[in-house]
Amino acid sequence: MWETSGIRRWPEHVVNLNAYGANGTALADTETNAITAWLDPGLDGQMGPTIMPFVAPGGHPVREQLRDIVDRLRAGRPPLVDVVHGAKTIATLAAGLRVGATRRPERVPPVE
């Protein structure tokens, strides 16, 4: 999987997420607000890309999160995304790396 962001465009920030797997490829694109999936052509019913639209979240993806953290800390409230969320993200990414190395399914360990 690879994520590309940081392509500075005006007025909105562009974020793409590409996922590559054994049965196909998917590209989520914030310019078109759609996920385009190309599945294995050997799968039954596969005639071309599948396009799944999504609602754009709006705003800069990182700037809004940072603003929320600062505002909540100033108000004495915990941020919406806390250390547990971060640890869960790291645990998921680490499991993904292990899957890439071993080519075997991997459970993400619980984080509390």
C-alpha positions, 0 to 999 in steps of 0.5 A: 500500500502506498499513500501520496499526499503533499502535492500542493494544489490550490485551493484544496490539498490532494490525497490519494491512497493506492492499495495493491493486493493479490486480487487487484488494485484500488485507487482512492482519489480526492480529486474525483471523490471516487475509488477505482478498483481493478480486480483480477481479470480471472474473477467471475464477472470482472469486466473492467474497473469498478468505480465507487464514489465517496463524499469528500471530507472537505478541508486539509486532512492534517491541518483540521486534525492539528487544529482540533488537537490544539483547540481541545488541549487549550480547552482542557479536553482530550483530542478526538485522536489520542495516543490509543488511536495512534498505537492502533494505527502503528499496530495495524501498519506493523501487521501489514509489514509482517504480512508482506514479509511472510505472505501469511494472514496476520492478526492485529494485536488488540491495543487498549 
